Amino acid sequence: MIEERLAGGQKAHSARRSSEERGTDFVLEGADLAADRRLRDVKALGGAADMALLGDGDEIADLSEAHASSVPCSRSRSKALARQIETVLDARAQRSHGCGMAIEILSAAEIERMRRAGRAAAETLAFIGSQLRPGISTAEIDRWVREDTARRGGRPSQLGYKGFPAAVCTSRNEVVCHGIPSAREVLQPGDIVNVDVTTNLDGYHGDTSATFIVGEASEDAKRIADIARRCRDAGIAVIREGARLGDIGAAILELARKEGVSVVTDFGGHGIGRRMHADPHVSHTGTRGSGPRLKAGMGLTVEPMVNLGRPDVRFLDDGWTVVTADGSLSAQWEHTVIVTRDGHEIMTAL
């Protein structure tokens, strides 16, 4: 997971109005979008119950980016529909102070591709975990991720993303996220290290991470790693069609508070599919019953960052590495999840 630093308006998820309250009109659904990312059999569906459109602090959906270079001129109906959808999104966004956001609904064929990408990422992460021991540098982890991802027919999604210089994030001890692998950083007995793997396979992304304990660790280290895993699982457990986006963060926050630890609010999960990072932002703190309703076919990551101390974070001078402001230990676990009609499916579980 490489998440952009959130602007102030993007953090206030609890204040966002639900799609029903805005009466929005369109959703992109039912399209089998191939690797060329063209807008094909997309249908315009009326009514809020069919919607996945957010506003108040989110970016306007850029359909030219979401669906590459639109559609050939011979497909005039699809081009007209694309323009119509974009016009409606722009109009809605302008009434929401210039902000709007569309969430893509994945088709059955796309979900199958997500399964393959998710399994590839999970297998690479499991392989890395089996190799970790004291004396290993995080640069070696990066090399292994590149090699193993290639063996499985994929490529690391993170490599070069917005200038990120590595194929994997390695976040050790007080590093919350986005740690850059280095030959100078060597794992020590008692360390905890989060390894965050994202695999692009056939144009779809699987994103997963785990916090590994290196050698014999302190009780605090074991405890924060265990709580972070359970927080992830608590957030995933509430995912189902019709649930609210805020339910995920609420479940995570409730468990963290019960355990006496904090949840980082500056970063969160995200939509995922043909893009590694897509709408919506998935906050890991929230209020039950708030936010838009989840719809079958949505791809999400749930990846809470949990700190032994306070939730405050700061950036190091490299512009990527995020650490706890108080120097306390931090841990994270992540899965890619698809919302289903009767619950959810975890794409990155082995």
LUMLUM-62810 format. One line per 3 residues: number of its first residue (from 0); for each residue x, y, z of C-alpha. Coordinates in nm, 3 decimals. Example, Ala and Ser with C-alpha at 12.3 -4.5 7.8 and 13.67 -1.06 7.14 Angstrom:
BEGIN
0 = 1.230:-0.450:0.780  1.367:-0.106:0.714
//
This chain:
BEGIN
0 = 0.000:0.000:0.000  0.138:0.336:-0.104  -0.117:0.599:-0.005
3 = -0.085:0.966:-0.087  -0.075:1.203:0.212  -0.433:1.305:0.272
6 = -0.545:1.664:0.240  -0.754:1.801:0.523  -1.078:1.770:0.331
9 = -1.017:1.404:0.258  -1.004:1.306:0.625  -1.356:1.408:0.722
12 = -1.530:1.091:0.607  -1.782:1.095:0.889  -1.914:1.427:0.760
15 = -1.978:1.305:0.407  -2.333:1.262:0.298  -2.452:0.923:0.177
18 = -2.536:0.864:-0.187  -2.907:0.837:-0.099  -2.902:1.186:0.047
21 = -2.759:1.331:-0.275  -2.992:1.152:-0.513  -2.723:1.072:-0.766
24 = -2.803:0.914:-1.098  -2.533:0.692:-1.248  -2.300:0.408:-1.162
27 = -2.051:0.222:-1.377  -2.162:-0.138:-1.348  -2.162:-0.465:-1.536
30 = -1.875:-0.384:-1.771  -1.625:-0.654:-1.857  -1.331:-0.416:-1.894
33 = -1.040:-0.588:-2.064  -0.675:-0.493:-2.041  -0.727:-0.215:-2.296
36 = -0.949:-0.052:-2.027  -1.222:0.053:-2.267  -1.573:0.152:-2.160
39 = -1.784:-0.122:-2.309  -2.124:-0.249:-2.198  -2.175:0.008:-1.927
42 = -2.534:0.075:-1.832  -2.681:0.391:-1.681  -2.889:0.286:-1.384
45 = -3.134:0.526:-1.225  -3.189:0.571:-0.856  -2.977:0.601:-0.546
48 = -2.998:0.230:-0.468  -2.784:0.162:-0.776  -2.528:0.427:-0.693
51 = -2.172:0.439:-0.581  -2.098:0.810:-0.607  -1.942:1.011:-0.325
54 = -1.872:1.378:-0.271  -1.770:1.642:-0.018  -1.393:1.628:-0.016
57 = -1.319:1.371:-0.285  -1.170:1.428:-0.629  -1.391:1.440:-0.937
60 = -1.382:1.106:-1.115  -1.165:1.139:-1.425  -1.323:0.899:-1.671
63 = -1.049:0.958:-1.926  -0.803:0.822:-1.668  -1.032:0.546:-1.542
66 = -1.102:0.413:-1.890  -0.787:0.510:-2.080  -0.834:0.682:-2.413
69 = -1.213:0.648:-2.425  -1.368:0.441:-2.707  -1.310:0.424:-3.086
72 = -1.527:0.660:-3.294  -1.722:0.367:-3.437  -1.869:0.306:-3.094
75 = -2.068:0.628:-3.096  -2.328:0.513:-2.844  -2.061:0.427:-2.589
78 = -1.884:0.757:-2.650  -2.208:0.946:-2.603  -2.277:0.755:-2.282
81 = -1.928:0.829:-2.152  -1.980:1.199:-2.220  -2.324:1.186:-2.056
84 = -2.188:1.020:-1.742  -1.901:1.266:-1.723  -2.141:1.559:-1.762
87 = -2.360:1.431:-1.480  -2.060:1.372:-1.255  -1.931:1.722:-1.322
90 = -2.271:1.876:-1.253  -2.312:1.681:-0.929  -1.958:1.764:-0.829
93 = -2.011:2.135:-0.883  -2.309:2.126:-0.650  -2.083:1.956:-0.395
96 = -1.832:2.242:-0.398  -1.638:2.096:-0.691  -1.591:1.748:-0.543
99 = -1.730:1.413:-0.657  -1.615:1.051:-0.676  -1.730:0.741:-0.864
102 = -1.664:0.390:-0.736  -1.622:0.120:-0.996  -1.823:-0.200:-0.967
105 = -1.622:-0.498:-1.091  -1.780:-0.760:-1.317  -1.758:-1.135:-1.256
108 = -1.477:-1.164:-1.513  -1.286:-0.881:-1.347  -1.330:-1.036:-1.004
111 = -1.176:-1.357:-1.135  -0.873:-1.157:-1.249  -0.862:-1.000:-0.903
114 = -0.850:-1.350:-0.752  -0.547:-1.436:-0.960  -0.369:-1.111:-0.880
117 = -0.454:-1.144:-0.512  -0.330:-1.500:-0.490  -0.004:-1.407:-0.663
120 = 0.055:-1.125:-0.415  -0.032:-1.349:-0.119  0.205:-1.621:-0.238
123 = 0.489:-1.372:-0.278  0.424:-1.234:0.071  0.423:-1.586:0.218
126 = 0.751:-1.664:0.043  0.913:-1.348:0.181  0.791:-1.430:0.531
129 = 0.954:-1.772:0.513  1.292:-1.613:0.434  1.307:-1.349:0.709
132 = 1.566:-1.381:0.983  1.816:-1.160:1.164  2.091:-1.029:0.937
135 = 1.870:-0.992:0.628  1.870:-0.643:0.476  1.549:-0.485:0.356
138 = 1.719:-0.444:0.015  1.730:-0.824:-0.006  1.355:-0.831:0.061
141 = 1.306:-0.593:-0.231  1.514:-0.816:-0.460  1.320:-1.125:-0.355
144 = 0.987:-0.951:-0.419  1.095:-0.852:-0.770  1.214:-1.203:-0.852
147 = 0.919:-1.388:-0.702  0.662:-1.153:-0.857  0.819:-1.207:-1.200
150 = 0.815:-1.586:-1.151  0.439:-1.564:-1.101  0.388:-1.364:-1.420
153 = 0.328:-1.028:-1.254  0.509:-0.707:-1.183  0.530:-0.505:-0.862
156 = 0.259:-0.238:-0.869  0.446:-0.013:-0.629  0.767:0.015:-0.832
159 = 0.783:0.369:-0.970  0.434:0.460:-0.844  0.446:0.840:-0.807
162 = 0.822:0.802:-0.796  0.845:0.533:-0.526  1.192:0.379:-0.575
165 = 1.128:0.018:-0.467  0.910:-0.284:-0.544  0.789:-0.327:-0.184
168 = 0.741:-0.128:0.134  0.937:-0.254:0.436  0.826:-0.079:0.755
171 = 1.027:-0.172:1.061  0.946:-0.108:1.430  0.834:0.258:1.461
174 = 0.785:0.295:1.083  0.413:0.314:1.017  0.418:0.271:0.639
177 = 0.608:0.332:0.313  0.947:0.228:0.443  1.201:0.222:0.158
180 = 1.420:-0.091:0.141  1.792:-0.028:0.192  2.111:-0.230:0.203
183 = 2.198:-0.033:0.517  1.887:-0.147:0.703  1.943:-0.492:0.850
186 = 1.685:-0.688:1.048  1.779:-0.738:1.412  1.654:-0.996:1.665
189 = 1.336:-0.866:1.822  1.237:-0.643:1.528  0.891:-0.635:1.381
192 = 0.870:-0.552:1.010  0.570:-0.498:0.788  0.617:-0.621:0.431
195 = 0.364:-0.469:0.189  0.335:-0.647:-0.148  0.120:-0.538:-0.440
198 = 0.115:-0.743:-0.761  -0.012:-0.628:-1.100  -0.120:-0.937:-1.290
201 = -0.306:-0.910:-1.619  -0.392:-0.546:-1.545  -0.544:-0.605:-1.199
204 = -0.393:-0.553:-0.857  -0.365:-0.764:-0.542  -0.250:-0.570:-0.234
207 = -0.154:-0.737:0.093  0.079:-0.697:0.388  0.178:-0.867:0.711
210 = 0.383:-0.777:1.015  0.652:-1.035:1.083  0.838:-1.087:1.410
213 = 1.212:-1.140:1.367  1.361:-1.376:1.625  1.258:-1.338:1.988
216 = 1.062:-1.017:2.035  0.930:-0.826:2.335  0.578:-0.875:2.464
219 = 0.491:-0.526:2.339  0.607:-0.617:1.990  0.409:-0.940:1.988
222 = 0.105:-0.763:2.128  0.091:-0.479:1.874  0.140:-0.719:1.583
225 = -0.145:-0.940:1.709  -0.381:-0.649:1.773  -0.318:-0.502:1.426
228 = -0.407:-0.837:1.266  -0.725:-0.864:1.469  -0.818:-0.504:1.385
231 = -0.788:-0.586:1.014  -1.008:-0.892:1.059  -1.265:-0.695:1.261
234 = -1.294:-0.442:0.979  -1.331:-0.711:0.714  -1.594:-0.898:0.918
237 = -1.854:-0.621:0.875  -1.818:-0.597:0.496  -2.129:-0.700:0.307
240 = -2.363:-0.550:0.050  -2.575:-0.282:0.214  -2.335:-0.215:0.500
243 = -2.192:0.136:0.534  -1.834:0.234:0.463  -1.808:0.383:0.812
246 = -1.886:0.044:0.966  -1.536:-0.076:0.872  -1.353:0.198:1.060
249 = -1.593:0.177:1.353  -1.523:-0.194:1.404  -1.147:-0.136:1.387
252 = -1.156:0.158:1.626  -1.374:-0.024:1.878  -1.128:-0.313:1.905
255 = -0.824:-0.084:1.920  -0.974:0.122:2.202  -1.063:-0.193:2.392
258 = -0.700:-0.305:2.366  -0.564:0.037:2.467  -0.384:0.116:2.139
261 = -0.439:0.382:1.873  -0.529:0.376:1.504  -0.350:0.602:1.255
264 = -0.595:0.843:1.094  -0.367:1.007:0.835  -0.370:0.701:0.610
267 = -0.622:0.434:0.524  -0.735:0.173:0.278  -0.864:0.236:-0.072
270 = -1.057:0.107:-0.365  -0.868:-0.135:-0.588  -0.914:-0.312:-0.919
273 = -0.764:-0.204:-1.250  -0.599:0.076:-1.054  -0.389:0.009:-0.746
276 = -0.540:0.310:-0.569  -0.896:0.405:-0.654  -1.200:0.547:-0.480
279 = -1.320:0.522:-0.210  -1.083:0.610:0.074  -1.139:0.350:0.348
282 = -1.093:0.518:0.684  -0.985:0.293:0.970  -1.175:0.504:1.219
285 = -1.541:0.583:1.175  -1.899:0.574:1.297  -2.134:0.284:1.242
288 = -2.412:0.365:0.997  -2.219:0.648:0.832  -2.092:0.683:0.477
291 = -2.216:0.530:0.151  -2.357:0.180:0.129  -2.129:-0.095:0.006
294 = -2.233:-0.266:-0.314  -2.146:-0.611:-0.446  -1.850:-0.588:-0.682
297 = -1.665:-0.312:-0.499  -1.294:-0.382:-0.444  -1.145:-0.248:-0.119
300 = -0.832:-0.282:0.091  -0.854:-0.300:0.469  -0.513:-0.222:0.620
303 = -0.523:-0.056:0.963  -0.200:0.090:1.098  -0.207:0.047:1.477
306 = 0.032:0.219:1.717  0.133:0.118:2.067  0.139:0.488:2.159
309 = -0.040:0.786:2.009  -0.181:0.791:1.653  0.025:1.093:1.544
312 = 0.279:1.041:1.264  0.549:1.235:1.082  0.740:1.204:0.754
315 = 1.113:1.147:0.728  1.325:1.359:0.496  1.298:1.106:0.211
318 = 0.938:1.221:0.163  0.799:0.865:0.183  0.878:0.700:0.516
321 = 0.615:0.764:0.783  0.702:0.702:1.150  0.516:0.733:1.479
324 = 0.562:1.082:1.621  0.635:0.944:1.969  0.868:0.664:1.854
327 = 0.631:0.388:1.962  0.596:0.057:1.776  0.351:0.034:1.487
330 = 0.208:-0.268:1.307  -0.014:-0.327:1.006  -0.188:-0.610:0.823
333 = -0.374:-0.586:0.493  -0.607:-0.780:0.267  -0.775:-0.701:-0.064
336 = -1.148:-0.769:-0.033  -1.440:-0.783:-0.276  -1.790:-0.701:-0.150
339 = -2.038:-0.979:-0.233  -2.415:-1.003:-0.205  -2.390:-1.228:0.098
342 = -2.075:-1.088:0.260  -1.725:-1.058:0.118  -1.444:-1.252:-0.045
345 = -1.079:-1.202:0.053  -0.865:-1.200:-0.261  -0.530:-1.220:-0.080
348 = -0.598:-1.509:0.160  -0.414:-1.836:0.096
//
